[in-house]
Amino acid sequence: MDNKKIELLDCTLRDGAYINASIFGKDTIRGMIKRLQNAKVEIIECGWLKDSPHENADSSFFHVPDDLIPYIENKDPNVTYVTMIDFDRYNLDNLPQNSGKSIDAIRVVFPRGKAKEGLEVAKKIREKGYRIFCQAANTLGYTDYELLDLISRVNEVRPECISIVDTFGAMLPEDLERILSIFAHNLHPSIKIGFHSHNNQQLSFALTIEFVRKMTEQGRDIIVDASLCGMGRGAGNTTTELITSFLNKRYYGNYDLDLIMDTIDMYMVPFQEKYSWGYSIPTYIAGMYCSHVNNIDYLLKKHRANAKEIRSVISSLNPEDRVKYDYDLLEEKYVENQNNEVDDESTLETLTKLLKDKEVLLVAPGKSSIDEIDKVKSYIKEHHPVVIGVNAILKQYSYDYVFLMSKVRYDYAKESYKDIFNSTKKILLSNVKTKSLENEFIIRYERAIKRGWSHFDNPVICMLRLLNKLHVKNVAIAGFDAFSDKYNESYADPKLPTVHGVEDWDKFNEELREIALDLINRTKSTMSITGVTSKTVLYL
């Protein structure tokens, strides 16, 4: 097999920009390009072209091609240097004629239904002296007829390559086989076929191997996308190190693996220590339902949703809505999912009779509940409150009730503290379960929340709202601590199942204080709230 039939495109500096907001560092950008070209990678994607000026030398977002001149040392004539644009997010008036001093080609990405417009943009780019490559985003979403229409339009324009893109990591081998058959039999022989995969279902490398095998059997010229360590949005991509090793072993590749490993050691390890990407259960769910990863990110960051909740919300969306990211719709579906319909009127009446006018102590799971346990127990001995554990059981306490609003925390408490769990009355929200067992009180999720905040479903805040509805006049709180970056160290029980998606804990804590103070101000005429432990997030 002639190695020139197969070309590798490394997209670390472009797809990896989703992970670090493009801030690789100028020396890293320059060093990656230099080492990749020396490792004999045929095509290097150096970043994005954007409308905004390239004011940050550490960014792989560039404005015009000549911005890349300082980053490409000793251009190798055997290497193609490219950047990418979104077909409708870059003003071509900014694009000068190709000077030959930086990039050679531009990749144009366009979504399903916009092939005509995307290819028109590509034609205009070629008129300015650049080679053109095209990316058909979410190729899996195309019907066979739509694929034939796409290919017909591509044949007219004749870009150097049209890439099949598994945008949502949803392809299975039979999907790729169907699409490749249509491309191989209908795309003009002079146009290369590319493949850009995502690893949502742990299939990225396997699908890339299958792509190479089938297309070389057809005698097609192909381009394979990969990135160092798979760095890319969500589940990431096929890894450069794996595909180069495979091509060296099976298809007469001539890539310098030592130099690729050296590039990883020098530049990628720091990113791996600071950022996370790659296969995960949430990204798997995105792949399972062919959903945009932004939907997953929203549910994780705003609601710290667990895997089951994410799957339930995403599966409730129409297929057309899954590939978009309509956050208003997603919010509606999330609340709808959490608010499983239950008739809780009699439950509210019962709890009101049990708790009305009683003093209540909420024991939250923050570390201060244990660090200051003597203070808390002295308070209990003196005031004789109704003790309610909040979204966790701490074995050092005796509870009258445990309030749980997370299915994961419910299961953990049930399995880890079986005796306490079984002997304690439980107040549950309807997102945990809808049918009560003995000593369980189920309340509609909607009653405990107040939308309008990014993190409106904090358990302590939700319990305070419920207590106000139950006409409780005096509430004390222990263990409602601020969170730290070391998440598990914030809890009295370090094995307590974690929540996900908070990127800035200081910002999260500040919003929590705002929500709590808003609640205190709204309820100050009916409910008094005090802090028992010293580290309460409320600063009480």
C-alpha positions in Angstrom: 0.0 0.0 0.0 1.4 3.4 -1.0 1.6 5.5 2.2 0.5 8.6 0.2 -2.9 7.0 -0.1 -3.4 7.5 3.6 -2.7 10.8 5.3 -3.0 11.6 8.9 -4.4 15.0 10.1 -3.6 15.9 13.6 -6.3 18.2 15.0 -5.0 18.7 18.6 -4.6 22.5 18.3 -8.0 22.8 16.9 -10.3 20.3 18.6 -8.3 20.5 21.7 -9.1 24.2 21.9 -12.6 23.2 23.2 -10.9 21.9 26.3 -8.6 24.7 27.3 -10.4 27.6 25.5 -7.6 27.6 22.9 -4.9 28.7 25.5 -2.1 26.2 24.6 0.7 28.8 25.0 2.7 30.2 22.2 5.7 27.9 22.8 3.5 24.9 22.9 1.7 25.8 19.7 5.1 26.3 18.0 6.6 23.2 19.5 3.7 21.0 18.6 3.7 22.1 15.0 7.4 21.6 14.7 7.4 18.1 16.3 4.4 16.9 14.4 5.9 17.9 11.1 9.2 16.3 12.1 7.3 13.1 13.0 6.1 13.1 9.4 2.4 13.8 10.1 1.1 14.8 6.7 -1.5 17.4 7.7 -1.4 19.6 10.8 -4.5 21.6 11.8 -3.0 24.6 13.6 -6.2 26.0 15.1 -9.3 28.0 14.1 -9.8 31.2 12.1 -12.1 33.6 14.0 -13.4 37.0 13.4 -11.9 38.5 16.5 -8.3 39.8 16.4 -5.5 37.5 17.5 -4.5 39.5 20.5 -3.4 36.6 22.8 -0.2 35.0 21.6 -1.0 31.9 23.6 -4.2 31.2 21.7 -4.8 28.9 18.7 -7.7 31.1 17.7 -6.3 33.2 14.8 -7.8 36.0 12.8 -6.0 35.8 9.5 -3.5 33.2 8.2 -0.5 35.4 8.6 -1.1 35.4 12.3 0.4 31.9 12.2 3.7 32.9 10.6 5.5 33.1 14.0 4.3 29.6 14.9 5.3 27.7 11.8 9.1 27.3 11.7 10.8 26.0 8.5 7.7 25.0 6.6 8.0 21.5 5.3 6.8 21.1 1.7 5.7 17.6 2.5 3.3 18.9 5.2 -0.1 20.6 4.7 -0.8 23.3 7.3 -4.5 24.0 7.8 -7.0 25.9 9.9 -10.7 25.4 10.3 -13.6 27.8 10.0 -17.3 27.4 10.8 -19.0 28.2 7.5 -21.2 31.0 8.9 -18.9 32.3 11.7 -16.0 33.8 9.7 -16.3 36.9 7.5 -14.4 36.1 4.3 -13.8 39.8 3.8 -11.1 39.3 6.5 -9.4 36.6 4.5 -6.5 37.9 2.4 -5.1 36.2 -0.7 -2.8 33.3 0.2 0.7 34.7 0.8 2.2 31.2 0.9 3.9 32.1 4.2 1.6 30.2 6.7 -1.3 27.8 6.1 -1.9 26.0 2.8 -5.5 25.1 3.3 -8.7 25.8 5.2 -11.2 23.3 6.4 -14.8 24.4 6.2 -17.3 22.7 8.6 -21.0 22.9 8.0 -24.0 21.2 9.6 -26.6 19.0 8.0 -28.9 21.0 5.7 -26.2 23.6 5.0 -24.0 21.9 2.4 -24.9 24.3 -0.3 -23.9 27.3 1.8 -20.8 25.6 3.2 -19.5 24.7 -0.2 -20.1 28.2 -1.5 -17.9 29.5 1.3 -15.3 26.9 0.3 -15.3 28.0 -3.3 -14.7 31.6 -2.2 -11.8 30.5 -0.1 -10.3 28.6 -3.0 -10.5 31.8 -5.2 -8.2 33.4 -2.7 -5.5 30.8 -3.3 -6.1 28.3 -0.5 -6.7 24.5 -0.9 -10.1 23.5 0.6 -11.2 20.7 2.8 -14.8 20.2 3.9 -16.4 18.7 7.0 -20.0 17.4 6.9 -20.9 17.6 10.6 -23.2 14.9 12.0 -22.9 12.8 8.8 -24.9 10.1 10.7 -27.9 12.4 10.7 -28.1 12.4 6.9 -30.6 10.2 5.2 -29.3 8.2 2.2 -31.0 10.7 -0.2 -29.4 13.6 1.7 -26.0 11.9 1.4 -26.4 11.5 -2.3 -27.4 15.2 -2.6 -24.3 16.2 -0.5 -22.0 14.1 -2.6 -23.5 15.6 -5.8 -22.8 19.1 -4.6 -19.3 18.1 -3.4 -18.5 16.6 -6.8 -19.4 19.9 -8.5 -17.1 22.0 -6.2 -14.3 19.4 -6.0 -12.7 20.2 -2.6 -9.5 18.3 -1.9 -11.4 16.2 0.7 -14.8 15.7 2.2 -14.8 14.3 5.7 -17.4 12.1 7.3 -17.8 13.4 10.8 -19.2 11.4 13.8 -20.1 14.6 15.6 -21.9 13.0 18.5 -19.9 9.8 18.7 -23.0 7.9 17.9 -21.8 5.8 15.0 -21.8 2.0 15.2 -19.8 -0.1 12.6 -22.9 -0.7 10.5 -23.5 3.0 10.3 -20.0 3.7 9.1 -20.3 0.9 6.5 -23.5 2.3 5.1 -22.1 5.8 4.8 -18.8 4.6 3.3 -20.6 2.5 0.7 -22.5 5.6 -0.5 -19.4 7.8 -0.5 -17.1 5.2 -2.2 -19.6 4.5 -5.0 -20.7 8.1 -5.7 -17.9 10.5 -4.8 -15.6 11.6 -7.6 -12.3 9.5 -7.4 -10.2 12.7 -7.3 -11.8 13.7 -3.9 -10.3 12.3 -0.8 -12.6 10.8 1.9 -11.8 11.8 5.4 -13.0 10.5 8.8 -13.3 12.5 12.0 -14.6 10.4 15.0 -15.5 11.0 18.6 -15.0 8.4 21.4 -18.4 8.6 23.2 -18.9 4.8 22.8 -15.3 3.7 23.1 -15.4 3.1 19.3 -13.3 5.9 17.9 -10.1 4.0 17.2 -12.0 0.8 16.1 -14.1 2.8 13.6 -11.0 4.6 12.3 -9.4 1.2 11.7 -12.5 0.0 9.9 -12.5 3.2 7.8 -8.9 2.7 6.8 -9.4 -0.9 5.9 -12.5 -0.5 3.9 -11.3 2.6 2.0 -7.9 1.2 1.1 -9.6 -1.9 -0.2 -11.6 0.4 -2.5 -8.4 2.1 -3.5 -9.5 5.5 -2.2 -7.2 8.3 -1.1 -8.1 9.0 2.5 -7.4 11.4 5.4 -7.7 10.2 9.0 -8.2 12.7 11.8 -6.6 12.2 15.2 -5.3 14.2 18.2 -2.6 13.7 20.7 -4.0 11.8 23.7 -7.4 12.1 22.0 -7.7 15.7 23.1 -11.0 17.1 22.0 -14.4 18.2 23.0 -16.4 15.8 25.3 -15.2 12.2 24.7 -12.3 13.3 22.5 -11.0 11.8 19.3 -9.0 8.9 17.9 -5.5 9.3 19.4 -2.6 10.2 17.2 -0.3 7.9 19.1 -2.6 4.8 18.5 -3.4 5.5 14.8 0.2 6.2 13.9 1.4 3.0 15.5 -1.4 1.1 13.7 -0.5 2.7 10.3 3.2 1.9 10.8 2.4 -1.7 11.5 -0.2 -2.4 8.9 -0.1 0.2 6.2 3.6 1.0 5.8 3.4 4.2 7.7 6.6 6.1 8.4 5.7 8.1 11.5 8.3 8.8 14.2 6.6 7.3 17.3 9.5 8.4 19.6 9.0 12.0 18.5 5.2 11.7 19.0 5.7 10.3 22.5 8.2 13.1 23.2 5.6 15.6 22.1 3.1 14.1 24.5 5.5 14.1 27.4 6.5 17.6 26.8 3.2 19.3 26.0 0.2 17.0 26.7 0.9 15.8 30.3 0.4 19.3 31.8 -3.0 19.5 30.0 -4.0 16.1 31.2 -3.2 17.1 34.8 -5.3 20.3 34.5 -8.2 19.3 32.3 -10.3 16.2 31.7 -11.6 14.8 28.4 -12.3 11.4 27.0 -14.8 8.6 27.5 -17.1 9.0 30.4 -20.6 7.8 31.3 -22.2 11.2 30.5 -20.5 11.4 27.0 -21.5 7.8 26.4 -25.1 8.9 27.0 -24.6 11.7 24.4 -23.3 9.1 21.9 -26.1 6.6 22.7 -28.8 9.2 21.9 -26.9 11.2 19.2 -27.0 14.2 21.4 -24.9 17.4 21.4 -22.4 17.3 24.2 -23.5 20.8 25.3 -26.8 19.3 26.5 -24.8 17.0 28.8 -22.6 19.8 30.0 -25.6 21.9 30.9 -27.2 19.1 33.0 -23.9 18.5 34.8 -22.9 22.1 35.4 -26.3 23.5 36.3 -27.9 20.5 38.1 -25.0 18.2 38.8 -27.3 15.5 37.3 -26.3 11.9 37.7 -26.1 9.4 34.8 -29.7 8.1 35.2 -31.1 11.6 35.3 -29.1 12.7 32.2 -30.2 9.6 30.3 -33.9 10.2 31.3 -33.8 13.9 30.2 -31.9 13.3 26.9 -34.1 10.3 26.0 -37.2 12.5 26.5 -36.1 14.9 23.8 -37.1 14.6 20.2 -34.1 13.4 18.0 -34.1 16.8 16.3 -33.8 18.6 19.6 -31.0 16.3 20.8 -28.6 17.6 18.2 -29.2 21.2 19.2 -28.7 22.8 22.6 -31.9 24.6 23.5 -31.3 25.3 27.2 -34.8 26.5 27.9 -36.2 23.3 26.5 -33.6 21.3 28.4 -34.5 23.1 31.6 -38.2 22.3 31.1 -37.5 18.7 30.4 -35.2 18.4 33.5 -37.8 19.9 35.9 -40.5 17.7 34.2 -38.3 14.7 34.8 -37.5 15.6 38.4 -41.1 16.5 39.2 -42.6 13.0 38.7 -46.2 13.5 39.4 -47.3 12.5 42.9 -50.3 13.5 45.0 -48.7 14.9 48.0 -51.5 16.9 49.6 -52.1 14.4 52.4 -48.4 14.1 52.9 -48.0 17.8 53.4 -50.9 17.8 55.9 -49.3 15.0 57.9 -45.8 16.6 58.0 -47.4 19.9 59.0 -49.0 18.3 62.0 -45.8 16.5 62.9 -43.5 19.5 62.5 -45.5 22.7 62.9 -44.2 25.0 65.6 -41.4 22.5 66.4 -37.8 23.6 66.5 -35.8 21.8 63.8 -32.1 21.1 63.5 -30.8 20.3 60.0 -27.6 18.3 60.0 -26.0 18.8 56.6 -23.1 16.6 55.5 -20.3 19.2 55.7 -17.1 18.4 57.6 -18.1 20.8 60.5 -20.9 18.4 61.4 -18.2 16.1 62.7 -15.4 18.5 63.5 -17.8 20.4 65.8 -19.9 17.5 66.8 -19.6 18.3 70.5 -21.1 21.7 69.9 -23.9 20.2 67.8 -24.8 17.6 70.4 -24.8 20.2 73.2 -27.3 22.1 71.1 -29.4 19.0 70.7 -29.3 18.3 74.5 -30.3 21.9 75.4 -33.0 22.5 72.7 -34.4 19.1 72.0 -35.0 19.8 68.3 -36.4 17.5 65.6 -33.2 16.4 64.0 -33.2 16.0 60.2 -30.3 14.7 58.2 -29.9 16.5 54.9 -29.2 14.3 51.8 -26.8 12.1 53.8 -26.6 9.9 56.9 -23.8 10.4 59.3 -23.5 7.5 61.6 -22.5 9.7 64.6 -26.0 11.1 64.8 -29.5 9.9 65.7 -32.1 11.3 63.4 -35.8 11.8 63.6 -35.9 12.2 59.8 -33.6 12.1 56.8 -34.3 14.3 53.8 -33.1 12.9 50.5 -33.4 14.5 47.1 -30.9 12.5 45.1 -31.5 8.9 44.0 -27.7 8.2 44.2 -27.6 9.5 47.8 -30.8 7.5 48.6 -29.2 4.3 47.4 -25.9 5.0 49.1 -27.6 5.7 52.5 -29.7 2.5 52.1 -26.7 0.3 51.4 -24.0 1.9 53.6 -26.1 2.7 56.7 -28.8 0.0 56.5 -29.8 0.0 60.1 -30.1 3.8 60.5 -31.8 4.0 57.1 -34.4 1.4 57.9 -35.2 2.8 61.4 -35.5 6.5 60.4 -38.4 8.3 58.8 -37.5 9.7 55.4 -38.7 12.8 53.5 -38.1 12.4 49.8 -38.6 14.5 46.7 -40.4 13.0 43.8 -37.3 12.8 41.6 -36.0 10.1 44.0 -39.2 7.9 43.9 -42.9 8.3 43.5 -44.3 5.4 45.6 -43.7 5.5 49.3 -42.8 2.7 51.6 -43.5 2.7 55.4 -42.0 5.8 57.1 -41.5 7.6 53.8 -43.0 10.9 52.9 -42.8 11.9 49.3 -43.1 15.6 48.2 -43.3 16.9 44.7 -39.9 18.2 43.5 -41.4 21.5 42.3 -42.4 22.4 45.8 -38.8 22.5 47.0 -37.2 24.6 44.3 -37.2 28.1 43.1 -36.0 28.5 39.5 -34.0 31.5 38.3 -30.6 30.5 39.8 -27.9 28.4 38.2 -27.9 26.0 41.2 -31.4 26.2 42.5 -31.6 22.7 43.9 -29.2 22.7 46.8 -30.6 20.2 49.4 -30.3 22.5 52.4 -32.0 25.3 50.6 -34.7 23.0 49.4 -35.3 21.6 52.9 -35.6 25.2 54.3 -38.3 25.9 51.7 -40.2 22.8 52.6 -40.0 23.7 56.3 -41.4 27.1 55.7 -44.3 25.5 53.8 -44.8 23.2 56.9 -45.0 26.3 59.2 -41.8 25.5 61.1 -40.8 28.7 62.9 -37.3 28.0 64.2 -34.5 26.2 62.2 -30.9 25.7 63.2 -28.3 24.4 60.8 -25.1 22.4 61.3 -22.6 21.3 58.6 -23.8 23.6 55.8 -20.2 24.4 54.8 -18.8 26.1 51.8 -17.3 23.8 49.2 -13.6 23.6 48.4 -11.9 22.6 45.2 -11.0 19.3 46.8 -14.7 18.2 46.6 -14.6 15.1 48.8 -12.7 17.0 51.5 -15.7 19.2 51.9 -17.7 16.3 53.4 -17.8 14.6 56.8 -18.2 11.3 54.9 -15.5 11.3 52.2 -17.1 8.3 50.4 -20.4 10.2 49.9 -21.2 10.0 46.2 -20.0 13.1 44.4 -21.8 15.7 42.4 -20.4 16.8 39.1 -19.9 19.8 36.8 -18.9 22.7 39.1 -15.9 24.4 37.5 -15.6 27.4 39.9 -16.3 26.5 43.5 -15.9 30.1 44.7 -18.5 31.3 42.3 -20.8 28.3 43.3 -20.4 29.2 47.0 -21.2 32.8 46.3 -24.4 32.0 44.5 -25.3 29.6 47.3 -25.0 32.5 49.8 -27.1 34.7 47.5 -29.9 32.0 47.3 -29.8 31.4 51.0 -29.9 35.1 51.8 -32.8 35.6 49.4 -34.7 32.8 51.2 -33.9 34.3 54.6 -35.2 37.7 53.6 -38.4 36.2 52.2 -39.1 34.1 55.2 -37.8 36.3 58.1 -41.3 37.1 59.2 -42.3 33.4 59.5 -39.1 31.5 60.1 -35.9 32.1 62.1 -32.7 30.5 60.8 -29.5 30.2 62.9 -26.2 28.5 62.4 -24.8 26.0 65.0 -21.4 25.2 63.4 -18.9 27.9 62.6 -18.3 27.3 58.9 -21.8 27.6 57.6 -22.0 29.0 54.0 -24.7 31.4 55.3 -22.2 33.2 57.6 -24.9 33.0 60.2 
